[in-house]
Amino acid sequence: MVNYSINKGIGSVVEFKGLRGQYLIYFALGLILNIVLIIVGYLSGGSIYVCLFIGFVLTFGLSYFVFLFNKKYGQYGLVKLRARATFPKYILNRKPISEYLNLIKTESYEK
């Protein structure tokens, strides 16, 4: 009888060779795009050696930056960094304080 191990990672993030979550998707999509670029370059008449050299350089750059971002920002850090860019630096409030005090007084008398 064959013994199968049970997956204890239910509900946890997908991880492969240290890449977690979104970075794994970025890496996979980058490799697919890299292969497509090599094929297009070769079919358009480029030398196979030039295409392979460009492919190796792009693959090295992709893996370097994806692992760098994975280490630097963590699992959700890059999404948080992108979201932080949309936050305002400060909130402007041009209403005088007296209007807030009047609002508090009128609300307390309405009850």
Backbone bond lengths (Angstrom), bond angles and torsions (degrees), N, CA, C in turn:
res aa  C-N    CA-C-N  psi(-1)  N-CA   C-N-CA  omega(-1)  CA-C   N-CA-C  phi
1 M - - - 1.454 - - 1.529 108.17 -
2 V 1.328 115.80 138.40 1.456 121.76 -176.96 1.523 109.36 -91.04
3 N 1.324 115.99 132.36 1.465 121.20 176.46 1.523 109.09 -95.75
4 Y 1.319 115.71 126.94 1.462 120.86 177.66 1.518 108.66 -107.86
5 S 1.325 115.32 139.93 1.464 118.37 177.53 1.527 109.29 -81.56
6 I 1.308 115.21 149.19 1.457 121.66 -178.70 1.522 108.33 -93.46
7 N 1.328 115.85 136.29 1.459 120.77 178.30 1.521 108.67 -75.02
8 K 1.319 116.83 113.43 1.461 121.34 -179.66 1.526 111.97 -92.36
9 G 1.321 117.52 3.10 1.457 121.00 -176.03 1.511 113.98 -94.81
10 I 1.311 117.33 30.08 1.458 120.39 -178.76 1.523 108.76 -69.62
11 G 1.314 116.10 128.30 1.456 121.11 179.61 1.511 113.84 86.39
12 S 1.321 118.15 -5.37 1.460 119.69 179.26 1.522 109.83 -94.36
13 V 1.306 115.17 170.05 1.458 121.51 -176.65 1.518 109.74 -78.45
14 V 1.327 115.60 144.88 1.456 120.95 177.37 1.521 108.53 -68.17
15 E 1.334 115.96 134.29 1.462 120.51 -179.67 1.519 108.94 -136.74
16 F 1.333 115.60 137.07 1.456 121.41 177.57 1.516 108.28 -142.66
17 K 1.312 116.51 116.32 1.467 123.29 178.40 1.527 112.49 54.12
18 G 1.307 117.45 34.68 1.453 121.61 177.87 1.515 114.48 94.46
19 L 1.313 118.12 -16.31 1.463 120.62 177.75 1.518 108.80 -82.24
20 R 1.318 116.00 131.61 1.451 119.88 -177.15 1.517 110.42 -123.49
21 G 1.304 115.76 139.63 1.456 123.13 170.56 1.509 114.61 60.63
22 Q 1.326 114.93 -120.36 1.457 121.34 -172.71 1.520 112.54 -65.43
23 Y 1.329 117.63 -29.66 1.463 119.87 -178.28 1.527 111.35 -69.56
24 L 1.295 117.12 -30.68 1.461 120.81 175.69 1.530 110.02 -65.02
25 I 1.309 116.60 -39.59 1.465 120.72 177.65 1.523 110.34 -68.25
26 Y 1.335 117.20 -43.33 1.468 120.14 177.69 1.520 110.99 -59.50
27 F 1.323 116.68 -42.05 1.462 120.66 -178.42 1.528 110.56 -66.22
28 A 1.320 116.97 -44.33 1.470 120.33 -179.59 1.527 111.31 -64.86
29 L 1.324 117.28 -43.93 1.461 120.13 178.72 1.527 111.40 -65.93
30 G 1.324 116.74 -36.54 1.461 120.18 177.23 1.510 112.15 -65.09
31 L 1.330 117.34 -39.97 1.465 120.05 178.18 1.526 111.49 -67.15
32 I 1.317 116.69 -39.72 1.469 119.81 177.70 1.530 110.30 -63.76
33 L 1.326 116.76 -44.50 1.461 120.53 177.86 1.526 111.22 -63.43
34 N 1.316 117.04 -37.25 1.462 121.78 177.86 1.528 110.87 -63.14
35 I 1.309 117.36 -44.74 1.471 120.83 179.13 1.529 110.31 -63.77
36 V 1.329 116.65 -40.96 1.465 120.14 178.43 1.528 110.47 -63.12
37 L 1.333 117.40 -41.27 1.465 120.25 178.81 1.526 111.87 -64.73
38 I 1.316 117.44 -38.65 1.468 120.56 177.53 1.527 110.09 -64.23
39 I 1.313 117.26 -43.85 1.468 120.94 -179.81 1.525 110.89 -64.53
40 V 1.325 117.05 -44.45 1.465 120.64 179.47 1.526 110.55 -64.08
41 G 1.318 116.72 -40.89 1.464 119.81 178.50 1.513 112.51 -63.72
42 Y 1.316 115.95 -40.47 1.469 119.39 -179.77 1.526 111.48 -71.33
43 L 1.333 116.93 -40.75 1.461 120.19 -179.55 1.529 112.63 -70.78
44 S 1.327 116.51 -22.40 1.466 119.00 178.56 1.524 112.01 -84.44
45 G 1.322 117.33 3.71 1.458 120.58 173.75 1.510 114.75 106.46
46 G 1.310 118.30 8.36 1.458 120.71 179.45 1.517 111.41 -76.59
47 S 1.305 115.33 157.16 1.456 120.63 177.64 1.532 109.55 -68.16
48 I 1.317 115.38 143.83 1.466 119.40 -179.30 1.523 111.05 -64.55
49 Y 1.332 116.67 -33.96 1.463 120.23 -179.49 1.525 111.46 -70.23
50 V 1.317 116.15 -39.06 1.467 119.69 177.33 1.526 109.85 -66.84
51 C 1.320 117.04 -43.12 1.467 120.76 179.37 1.524 111.27 -63.09
52 L 1.326 117.00 -42.62 1.464 119.92 178.89 1.525 111.60 -67.87
53 F 1.328 117.09 -38.26 1.465 119.91 177.89 1.525 110.45 -62.88
54 I 1.332 116.49 -46.66 1.466 120.25 177.82 1.530 110.32 -62.34
55 G 1.330 116.96 -38.69 1.461 120.68 177.91 1.518 112.55 -63.67
56 F 1.341 117.02 -42.01 1.467 120.24 178.10 1.524 111.33 -66.01
57 V 1.319 116.70 -40.90 1.468 119.90 179.46 1.530 110.30 -65.06
58 L 1.326 117.06 -44.75 1.465 120.22 179.02 1.529 111.93 -64.97
59 T 1.324 116.79 -38.54 1.465 120.24 178.40 1.519 111.03 -66.03
60 F 1.334 116.66 -42.60 1.463 119.89 177.98 1.526 110.50 -63.04
61 G 1.336 116.94 -45.26 1.463 120.18 179.22 1.518 112.39 -63.18
62 L 1.315 115.74 -41.66 1.462 120.17 178.58 1.524 111.07 -61.76
63 S 1.326 116.27 -49.60 1.462 119.13 -178.12 1.522 111.15 -65.55
64 Y 1.327 117.64 -37.91 1.462 120.50 179.79 1.527 110.67 -62.71
65 F 1.329 116.84 -50.08 1.458 119.43 -176.01 1.524 112.79 -72.50
66 V 1.313 118.37 -34.66 1.467 119.57 178.67 1.527 110.21 -67.41
67 F 1.331 117.81 -43.71 1.461 119.65 177.84 1.525 111.29 -68.77
68 L 1.331 117.52 -33.27 1.460 120.67 176.73 1.521 110.93 -64.34
69 F 1.337 116.90 -46.73 1.462 120.18 178.67 1.523 111.35 -66.38
70 N 1.328 117.26 -35.18 1.461 120.91 177.73 1.523 110.18 -62.93
71 K 1.321 116.51 -41.80 1.466 120.28 -179.48 1.524 111.42 -73.92
72 K 1.325 116.83 -39.52 1.461 120.72 -174.51 1.522 112.81 -75.13
73 Y 1.323 117.45 -45.71 1.453 120.85 -172.74 1.518 114.15 -102.09
74 G 1.299 119.46 -16.06 1.451 120.99 179.55 1.515 112.61 78.38
75 Q 1.298 114.53 -165.49 1.463 120.46 -171.84 1.525 112.71 -66.09
76 Y 1.324 117.85 -47.26 1.459 121.18 -176.69 1.524 112.69 -112.26
77 G 1.315 117.95 4.55 1.460 121.34 -172.56 1.503 114.76 -64.41
78 L 1.321 117.52 -37.51 1.460 119.94 -178.66 1.523 110.40 -69.33
79 V 1.308 117.67 -35.06 1.463 121.37 176.17 1.525 109.46 -68.57
80 K 1.333 116.92 -40.74 1.457 120.58 178.08 1.522 110.94 -65.98
81 L 1.325 116.83 -37.45 1.459 120.73 178.24 1.523 110.57 -64.14
82 R 1.313 116.82 -42.04 1.460 121.55 177.78 1.534 110.29 -66.33
83 A 1.322 117.72 -38.09 1.465 120.94 179.72 1.525 110.82 -71.38
84 R 1.325 117.05 -35.12 1.456 120.72 -179.91 1.526 111.17 -64.56
85 A 1.314 117.45 -29.45 1.462 120.65 179.35 1.523 111.75 -67.96
86 T 1.320 117.89 -21.99 1.463 120.69 179.81 1.525 112.69 -88.66
87 F 1.333 118.43 -12.72 1.455 121.24 179.13 1.527 109.92 -73.24
88 P 1.319 117.10 144.78 1.466 118.37 174.60 1.528 110.11 -72.20
89 K 1.333 116.39 150.39 1.466 119.65 179.89 1.519 110.76 -70.04
90 Y 1.327 116.48 -36.57 1.451 120.76 176.17 1.523 108.11 -152.54
91 I 1.310 115.67 161.86 1.458 121.39 -178.41 1.523 107.93 -105.94
92 L 1.317 115.91 126.47 1.457 120.62 178.66 1.520 109.38 -88.17
93 N 1.313 114.70 136.69 1.452 120.65 176.39 1.518 106.92 -131.68
94 R 1.302 116.52 108.32 1.459 120.71 -175.37 1.538 112.26 -100.55
95 K 1.300 116.85 6.88 1.458 120.25 -179.44 1.537 108.36 -85.40
96 P 1.314 118.02 133.74 1.467 119.47 178.76 1.535 111.66 -67.30
97 I 1.303 115.70 155.08 1.467 121.12 -178.55 1.526 110.66 -64.25
98 S 1.316 116.93 -32.09 1.468 119.83 -178.36 1.531 111.87 -61.04
99 E 1.313 117.76 -32.54 1.464 119.43 177.61 1.523 111.23 -67.55
100 Y 1.315 117.01 -35.73 1.461 119.66 176.43 1.521 110.90 -68.07
101 L 1.328 116.67 -40.07 1.462 119.62 179.09 1.523 110.83 -66.03
102 N 1.322 117.85 -40.18 1.469 121.09 176.68 1.521 110.77 -64.39
103 L 1.313 117.47 -37.55 1.454 121.38 178.90 1.525 110.53 -64.82
104 I 1.316 117.32 -39.75 1.466 121.10 179.10 1.529 110.11 -66.17
105 K 1.336 117.38 -41.31 1.463 120.73 -179.41 1.522 111.19 -65.84
106 T 1.321 118.21 -42.71 1.464 120.23 -178.68 1.519 111.64 -69.05
107 E 1.312 117.89 -33.71 1.463 119.99 178.30 1.515 111.09 -69.18
108 S 1.321 117.75 -35.10 1.459 119.47 -178.22 1.529 111.60 -72.47
109 Y 1.342 118.73 -28.61 1.454 120.90 179.67 1.520 113.11 -83.71
110 E 1.300 117.86 -19.27 1.457 120.11 -178.60 1.519 112.32 -70.53
111 K 1.279 118.58 -23.28 1.457 121.48 -178.09 1.481 107.99 -77.00
